[in-house]
Amino acid sequence: MSGTETDLTVLKIRNPDRERVLVDGSEADDDGEPTPISRELVASAARADDLLVAEGVADADRDRVQSFLDETDFDAEAVYVAPVGVESCDRLDIHSVSWRPGRVEYEYCRELRPPEEACEADARVTLALVFRLPVALDGRLSGYRAKVVGFGAKAVGSGAKATAGGDRRERERGRSVSEAS
């Protein structure tokens, strides 16, 4: 079964400590700590129960992840988890997610976070994208792809304005190249 969804449910959970957002509570590393998960297709409630939110993630986000997993109907849906490293001042706008047996792909646009959201220039954080796919899939994942479909920025100050294109330094200042010229 394959498909594409543009109106999807996705959580974007940050860990400012640059550690993974989700870990596998059913497995431990040599130090006895839960092992970090990378990209994973979660196809059952039993597997979802094994996932733990890592230290460093805000309590409100911990609750959001747990509720999200608890509300997933694994008889008709699956969850795809994709950790991503991003700049602290960036956010991702997910445009679509596509799936076929063994493979999940998503398209996104990277934007600056709104001025009222705290961030630190030149700092990176780990972001977990947690997608709810509207189809039950088995847990085997043999491939994935993330495709950037654009860059945007939000202007800082009293007026917010979306821009497209421009070089990154200009976008970070909230102007496109044409506005700066």
N, C-alpha and C positions, 0 to 999 in steps of 0.2 A: 504494500500500500504506500503510495506517495502523495504528497500534497504541499501546498504553500498557504501560509496564513499571514495576513497583514494586520489583522485586528486581534492581536494575541495578548495573553496575560504573561507578563515577565516581571520578575523582581530584579532589582539592581542593588545588591547589598555590598557595602564597602567595609574593608578592614584597613584602617589607617596604619596598622603595624606592618603592612606589606606581607603578611602571612596569609595563608589560604583562608577562605571564608567558611568552607565546609570541610569536615574531616570524616573519616570512616571510623565510627565507634566500634566496629566489629573486628578491626585489625589494629595492631600496635607495632610501632617501630622498635628498634633495639633499646630505646630508653623507656619503653612502656607507654609512649604517647600515641594517641590515635593518628593514623596515617592520613596525610592530606589526599584529597581526591583531585583529579584533574578533570578533563571532560568526561562526562558520564551520562548515559541514558538510564534514568531510574524508571523501571517498568513495573514495580510492585510496591505495595504498602510495606512489606517486610523489608525491602531494601531501603525505602524511605526512612523507616524506623532506625536503621543503622547510621544514618547521617546525623552528625552533630554540628552545631555552629561553633566555630573556633573562638578562642579567647581574642579579645580586642574588638570584636563586633559589638556594636551598641545593643543594649537590652531590647529596645523597641524593634530593631531589625531581627534579633533572635526570635522574638515573638512572631514577626511577620513571616519568617521562613517556616517556622513550625506550623502556623496556621495554613500557609500555602500548601505544604505537604499533606497536612491532615485533610484539607478540603479537596484534594485531587482524587478523582474517581479512577483508580488504576484499571478498572474493567473497560473504561472508554477513553482514558487519557494516559499520557506519559509525561515525565519531567526530564528536561535536558538541562544539565548544569555545565557552564563554561566559565572557568576563571580567566580573568583578563587583567593585565597590568595597565593602569592608566595614570596619567598625570593627575595630581590631586585636584586641579582646577577644571578638569575635563569631565564630561558626562557622555554617555552613549545614548543615542536615540535609535531604537531598533525599528527598522522599516519592515522587515519580513523574516520569517523563518520557513525553511523548506525541509522536507524529510523524504527519505525513501529507505528501504530496508538497509540497516547498517550505517546510515549516513544522515547527518544533520548539518544544515548550512543556514547562516543568517547574514543579513545585510544591515549595516548600521551607518550612522553619521556621527562623527565626533563633534561635540559642541563644548563651549565654555559653560561652566555652571553659572547659575544666576548670581549676581553680586551679593545677595543676602546669605548665600551658603558659604560657610567658612572653607577655605582651602589654603594651601601653602605653595607658593611658586617653586618650581623645579623639584617638587616632591612627588613621589609615586606612591600609589596605593593599589591594593588588590581589590578588584571588583568581581563579584560573582554574578553572572547572569543566570537566572533560574527561570526557564521557560516552561510553561504548561502547553504541551502539544495536544490538540484535540483528537488524538487517535491513540489507541493502545498499540504499543510497539514492544518487541522483545528487547532485552537489555544489551544485546550485542551491538557494539559501535565500532565500525572498522574505519570510518573516515568522518571528517568534519571540515568545515570551511567557514571562515568569517571574512566578509567582503566589505570594505569601506566604500560607501556610495556617495560620500561627500563630507565636507567640513563646514562648520558654521560657527558663529560666535554670537554672543549676546553683548551688547554694548553695556559698559558700566556707567553708573550715574543715574540721572533721573529718568531717562528714556531708554527703553530696551528696544533693540532693533536686530533682526536676524540678518546675517550676511551670508553669501555663498562665495566660495573661492577665496582668493587672496593668499598671501603667504602667511605662515603660522605666526610670525612675530606681529604682523599687523592684526590678525584675528585676535590674538591674545590682548591686544590693546583695544579691541572692540571696533575696529575699522577694517574695511576691505581695502585692498590696494588702490582701487579707483578713488575711494574717499580720501586716502592719504596723499594722493598725487596732486 
